[in-house]
């Protein structure tokens, strides 16, 4: 059976609790979908392990986010 994030978690609480730190969207904006030809498998997938250290985000994730815009 397929479930979505909202089936498991309280999306509104999740979005509200992170609002001061990051912008969380429910759906990808059209301009992003168009830039990847509506193929979300082209979006880079960070395989983050639970409890990854802050250095992983600053040294691995941030450079990739800056590179891809």
N, C-alpha and C positions, 0 to 999 in steps of 0.2 A: 504494500500500500504506500502511496506517495503522500508525504505531508510537507507543508510549507513551514517557514519560520513562525508565522502567525498561528499555526495550529499548535505549536509547542510553547511559544513564549507570548507574553503580553507586549505586542509591538508598540503600543502607545507609551507604555512605561519605558521600554528600551530606548525609543527615540527621545523621549523627554529627559531621561537620565544622562544621555550622552550629548545633549544639545549644546552645552557649554564647551565641548571638546571637539566634536566632529559634526558634520552635516550628514544625517542619515536620510536616505530616500527610500520610498517603498518600491519604486520602479526606476529603471534607468531612463534618463532624459533622451528624447528623440535624437538629439545631435550626437550623443555617444553611440546609440544603436546604429545610426547612419554611418558613423565613422568606422564601424567594424562590420558593415554590411549585414546588420541584424543577426550576426553570428556570435553569440556571447561566449562561445568556446574560445574565441580569439582573445578574450580578456585574460591577462596574466593571472594565474592562480598561485598565491603564496601558500605553501603547505606549512602553516604555522602550527607548531606543537603547543599543547597546553603549557602555560607558564613560561612562554618564551621570554627571555630577558629583554629589557629595554634596548640593549645594544642591537638585537636582531632587527628591531623596527627602525632604528636610526641608521644602521649600516646596510641593511638589505632592503627593507620595504620602502623607506623614504627615497633612496636613489631611483628605484624602479618607478615609483609614483611620479617623481619629477621628470623622468625620462619619457613616460607615456602621457604625461599631462593629465 
